[in-house]
């Protein structure tokens, strides 16, 4: 009886491992929102990492996290490091591309609780509004590659869904902050 249970368990583990291995290495999670503000206003809230505290979905998770800034205040080369509790871990964000009022691309490196990285890209597209007010469609995409362990995490804990939920929260807060500016 014990051998049968062990055999079934091994088959299930093997099937899970095969399923995880067959998941794509590349991932991309993308969300958009329309903001009732000019592209320059929304862009400024993303391009200046010091302004992320007001809208980032992760900023309030650990109010005691140590945050530091490097490089220019905004634009290419601006960087932010953080070191917090298990809710936020530790890492660094660096703006690698900044096209005023159009796009911001950020390289994110995690050092704790696991080592890894992702790319975080924002695009800002002016939208026509029948009332004449300025609106901007903001698209936030996170993309990169996953190793086997990261793919397993995503399968078990719906990691890409969690990432999408965080992006939705961040865009909602960015919309609110930008529309109040």
FENJOWO-V193099 format. One record per residue. N is the residue number from 1. RES is the residue in one small letter. OMEGA is omega in radians with two decimals (NA if undefined). BURIAL is + if it has 9 or more other ideal C-beta (glycine too) atoms within 8 Angstrom, else -. Layout:
n res omega burial
N RES OMEGA BURIAL
N RES OMEGA BURIAL
//
This chain:
n res omega burial
1 x 3.14 -
2 x 3.14 -
3 x 3.13 -
4 x 3.12 -
5 x 3.12 -
6 x 3.13 -
7 x 3.10 -
8 x 3.12 -
9 x 3.11 -
10 x 3.10 -
11 x 3.12 -
12 x 3.10 -
13 x 3.10 -
14 x 3.12 -
15 x 3.10 -
16 x 3.14 +
17 x 3.11 -
18 x 3.13 -
19 x 3.13 +
20 x -3.12 +
21 x -3.12 -
22 x 3.09 -
23 x -3.12 +
24 x 3.08 -
25 x -3.11 -
26 x 3.04 -
27 x 3.07 +
28 x 3.07 -
29 x -3.03 +
30 x 3.09 +
31 x 3.12 +
32 x 3.05 +
33 x 3.05 +
34 x -3.08 +
35 x 3.12 +
36 x 3.12 -
37 x 3.11 +
38 x -3.14 -
39 x -3.12 +
40 x 3.12 -
41 x -3.11 +
42 x 3.11 +
43 x -3.13 +
44 x 3.12 +
45 x 3.13 +
46 x -3.04 +
47 x 3.10 +
48 x -3.06 +
49 x 3.09 +
50 x -3.14 -
51 x -3.11 +
52 x 3.14 +
53 x -3.08 -
54 x -3.03 +
55 x -3.08 +
56 x 3.14 +
57 x -3.09 -
58 x -3.01 -
59 x -3.04 +
60 x -3.10 -
61 x 3.09 -
62 x -3.11 -
63 x -3.13 -
64 x 3.14 -
65 x 3.08 +
66 x -3.12 -
67 x 3.10 -
68 x -3.11 -
69 x 3.13 +
70 x 3.05 -
71 x -3.12 -
72 x -3.13 -
73 x -3.12 -
74 x 3.06 +
75 x -3.08 +
76 x 3.14 -
77 x 3.08 -
78 x -3.09 +
79 x 3.09 +
80 x 3.02 +
81 x 3.08 +
82 x 3.08 +
83 x -3.07 -
84 x -3.13 +
85 x -3.09 -
86 x 3.12 -
87 x -3.08 -
88 x 3.13 +
89 x -3.13 +
90 x 3.12 +
91 x -3.09 +
92 x 3.03 +
93 x 3.11 +
94 x 3.07 +
95 x -3.10 +
96 x 3.08 -
97 x 3.13 -
98 x 3.13 +
99 x -2.99 -
100 x 3.10 -
101 x -3.11 -
102 x -3.04 -
103 x 2.99 +
104 x 3.10 +
105 x -3.02 +
106 x 3.02 +
107 x -3.12 +
108 x 3.11 +
109 x 3.11 +
110 x 3.09 +
111 x 3.12 -
112 x 0.17 +
113 x 3.07 -
114 x 3.08 -
115 x 3.13 -
116 x 3.14 -
117 x 3.09 -
118 x 3.03 -
119 x -3.11 +
120 x -3.06 +
121 x 3.09 +
122 x 3.00 +
123 x -3.06 -
124 x -3.09 +
125 x 3.09 +
126 x -3.13 +
127 x 3.06 -
128 x 3.10 -
129 x -3.11 +
130 x -3.12 -
131 x 3.14 -
132 x 3.12 -
133 x -3.12 -
134 x 3.08 +
135 x -3.13 +
136 x 2.99 +
137 x 3.13 +
138 x 3.08 +
139 x 3.11 +
140 x 3.12 +
141 x 3.00 +
142 x -3.08 +
143 x 3.13 +
144 x 3.11 +
145 x 3.11 -
146 x 2.97 +
147 x -3.07 -
148 x -3.10 -
149 x 3.12 -
150 x 3.08 +
151 x 3.11 +
152 x 3.09 +
153 x -3.12 +
154 x 3.12 +
155 x -3.04 +
156 x -3.02 -
157 x -3.10 -
158 x -3.08 -
159 x 3.14 +
160 x 3.06 +
161 x 3.09 -
162 x 3.12 +
163 x 3.10 +
164 x 3.10 +
165 x 3.11 -
166 x 3.11 +
167 x 3.11 +
168 x 3.12 +
169 x -3.13 +
170 x 3.13 +
171 x 3.11 +
172 x 3.13 +
173 x 3.10 +
174 x 3.10 +
175 x -3.11 +
176 x -3.13 +
177 x -3.10 +
178 x -3.14 +
179 x 3.11 +
180 x -3.11 -
181 x NA -
//
